[in-house]
Amino acid sequence: MMEKLCITDWAEEDRPREKLMSKGVSALSDAELLAILIGSGSTKESAVDLMKRILKDCNNNLNTLGKRSLSELMDYNGIGEAKAVTIIAACELGKRRAACQPEARPDMGSPQAIYEYMHPKMQDLDVEEAWALMMNQNFRLIKAVRISHGGLSETAVDVRVVMKEAILANATVLAICHNHPSNNAHPSRMDDQLTKRMRDACETMRIYFLDHVIVCDGKYYSYRDEGRI
């Protein structure tokens, strides 16, 4: 009789958790994803092998698995109440997600849209902050990231950090913005230098640099509107 091979005995790149982190969630099979949820198998089989067996009995159909009752799941050696509840909860979440409409991403395709999105975050600040807006090719916002928090008249921005955030977000369009607590929207020499560094970095990384917007209370300055990008 062959000795049971535990998941911890597998090559690291084959372990479900490590595989998810290194290759992405889409690289995992249904059994591997479920194995992550239940955490462990039985004395006779690993979590992955256990979930493969349960899925086989469900004709490898997650919809069928979702119809299994608590007691039916607990009939399997290695599936106690806690694991059965976890599987049922995961299947229910999948059904609820399928019933939800995708969340609409704000359109950041104009300096006015950027200003209206960022003004509430910046209007009461008494120091400068800089933010990066990561977008897809349709100028829909993926995420907004605060990239610096500084003094009364300037804030330091590390272009490398901005580019790293954009790449990790799979952004194809990038804009930056910062506020002027003085409420003077006119850009400084340092603002001009930052704009140039960001434009050059985006060009190198083949990311479209949309704009640099200076946010004040009731007004803004757009480098793109002014023809300076």
C-alpha positions in Angstrom: 0.0 0.0 0.0 1.4 3.4 -1.0 2.0 5.9 1.7 -0.2 9.0 1.6 1.6 12.0 0.1 0.6 15.1 1.9 0.3 18.5 0.1 3.3 19.7 2.2 5.4 16.9 0.5 4.5 18.2 -3.0 6.8 20.5 -5.0 6.2 24.0 -3.8 4.9 25.2 -7.2 2.3 22.4 -7.1 0.8 23.3 -3.7 -2.5 25.1 -4.2 -1.8 28.2 -2.1 1.7 28.7 -3.5 0.4 27.9 -7.0 -2.3 30.6 -6.7 0.3 33.2 -5.5 2.8 32.4 -8.2 0.6 31.6 -11.2 -2.7 33.3 -10.4 -6.1 32.0 -9.4 -7.1 30.9 -12.9 -4.3 28.3 -13.0 -6.0 26.3 -10.2 -8.5 23.5 -10.8 -11.8 23.4 -9.0 -10.5 20.7 -6.7 -7.4 22.8 -5.8 -9.5 25.9 -5.1 -11.8 23.9 -2.8 -8.8 22.3 -1.2 -7.6 25.7 -0.2 -10.9 26.3 1.5 -11.1 23.1 3.5 -7.4 23.3 4.4 -6.7 19.6 5.0 -7.9 16.2 3.9 -8.1 12.9 5.8 -5.5 10.4 7.1 -5.9 8.6 3.8 -5.8 11.4 1.2 -4.8 15.0 0.7 -7.3 17.9 0.6 -6.9 18.0 -3.2 -7.5 14.3 -3.6 -10.5 14.4 -1.3 -12.1 17.3 -3.3 -11.4 15.5 -6.5 -13.3 12.5 -5.2 -16.2 14.6 -4.1 -16.3 16.5 -7.4 -16.2 13.2 -9.3 -19.3 12.1 -7.4 -20.9 15.4 -8.6 -20.0 14.7 -12.2 -17.3 17.5 -11.8 -20.0 20.0 -11.8 -19.9 22.8 -9.2 -23.6 23.5 -9.6 -24.3 19.9 -8.5 -21.8 20.3 -5.6 -23.8 23.4 -4.5 -26.9 21.2 -4.2 -25.3 18.8 -1.7 -26.6 19.1 1.8 -24.5 19.3 5.0 -25.1 15.7 5.9 -24.3 14.5 2.4 -20.9 16.3 2.5 -20.2 15.0 5.9 -20.6 11.4 4.7 -17.1 11.7 3.2 -14.2 10.8 5.4 -12.3 13.9 6.1 -15.2 16.3 5.8 -16.5 17.4 9.2 -19.1 20.0 10.0 -16.8 23.0 9.6 -15.5 21.9 6.2 -19.0 21.1 5.0 -20.2 24.5 6.0 -17.3 26.1 4.3 -18.0 24.3 1.0 -21.7 25.2 1.1 -20.9 28.8 2.0 -18.4 29.0 -1.0 -21.0 27.6 -3.4 -23.6 30.1 -2.1 -21.2 33.0 -2.6 -20.6 31.9 -6.2 -24.3 31.9 -6.9 -24.7 35.4 -5.3 -21.8 36.7 -7.3 -23.3 35.4 -10.5 -26.5 37.2 -9.7 -24.7 40.6 -9.1 -24.2 43.1 -11.9 -20.6 44.2 -12.4 -19.8 47.4 -10.5 -19.6 50.4 -12.8 -16.2 52.0 -12.9 -16.1 55.8 -13.0 -15.2 57.3 -16.3 -12.0 59.4 -15.8 -11.5 60.4 -19.4 -11.5 64.1 -18.9 -9.8 66.6 -16.4 -13.3 67.7 -15.3 -14.1 64.0 -14.3 -10.8 63.7 -12.5 -11.4 66.9 -10.6 -14.9 65.9 -9.6 -13.7 62.6 -8.4 -10.7 63.9 -6.4 -12.1 67.2 -5.1 -14.0 65.7 -2.2 -10.9 63.9 -1.1 -8.7 67.0 -1.2 -10.8 70.0 -0.6 -10.2 70.2 3.2 -6.5 69.2 3.2 -4.0 71.7 4.7 -1.0 69.9 3.2 -0.3 68.6 -0.3 -1.2 65.1 -1.3 -0.6 63.4 -4.6 -2.7 60.6 -6.1 -2.4 58.3 -9.1 -5.4 57.2 -11.0 -5.0 53.8 -12.7 -7.4 53.2 -15.7 -8.2 50.7 -18.4 -8.1 51.5 -22.1 -11.6 52.9 -21.9 -10.5 55.5 -19.2 -12.5 53.6 -16.6 -11.0 53.8 -13.1 -9.3 50.6 -11.8 -8.2 52.2 -8.6 -7.0 55.5 -7.1 -3.8 55.3 -5.0 -2.4 58.0 -2.7 1.3 58.2 -3.6 2.5 60.9 -1.3 1.5 63.1 1.7 3.7 66.2 2.1 4.2 69.7 3.3 2.4 73.0 2.7 3.9 73.8 -0.6 5.2 70.6 -2.1 5.0 66.8 -1.9 7.6 64.3 -3.1 6.5 61.7 -5.6 8.5 58.6 -6.4 7.9 57.8 -10.1 9.0 54.3 -9.6 6.4 53.6 -7.0 3.7 55.0 -9.3 4.8 52.8 -12.2 4.9 49.8 -10.0 1.3 50.4 -8.9 0.2 50.9 -12.5 1.8 47.7 -13.6 0.4 45.7 -10.7 -3.1 47.1 -11.5 -2.7 46.1 -15.2 -3.4 49.8 -16.0 -3.0 51.0 -19.6 -3.9 54.6 -18.8 -2.5 56.7 -15.9 -3.2 60.2 -14.6 -1.8 61.9 -11.5 -3.2 64.8 -9.5 -2.3 66.8 -6.4 -3.8 69.6 -4.5 -2.6 73.2 -3.7 -3.6 74.2 -0.2 -2.9 77.8 -1.2 -5.8 77.4 -3.7 -3.6 78.8 -6.4 -4.0 76.5 -9.3 -1.0 77.7 -11.2 1.7 74.9 -11.5 5.1 75.3 -9.9 8.5 74.5 -11.5 8.5 71.3 -9.5 5.0 70.4 -10.8 6.4 70.8 -14.3 9.4 68.6 -13.6 7.1 65.9 -12.1 4.9 66.0 -15.1 7.9 65.5 -17.4 9.2 62.6 -15.3 5.8 60.9 -15.3 5.3 61.4 -19.0 8.8 59.9 -19.8 8.2 56.9 -17.5 4.8 56.2 -19.0 6.3 56.4 -22.5 9.0 53.9 -21.5 6.4 51.5 -20.0 4.0 52.0 -22.9 1.3 53.4 -20.6 -0.8 56.3 -21.9 -0.2 59.3 -19.6 -3.5 61.1 -19.6 -3.0 64.1 -17.4 -1.6 65.8 -14.4 -4.4 67.7 -12.7 -3.9 70.3 -9.9 -6.9 70.3 -7.6 -8.0 73.5 -5.8 -11.3 74.3 -4.1 -13.6 75.3 -6.9 -11.0 75.2 -9.8 -8.3 73.0 -11.3 -5.4 73.1 -13.7 -5.0 70.5 -16.4 -1.7 70.0 -18.2 -3.5 68.3 -21.0 -6.1 71.1 -21.4 -3.2 73.5 -21.5 -1.5 71.5 -24.2 1.5 70.7 -22.1 1.4 66.9 -22.4 
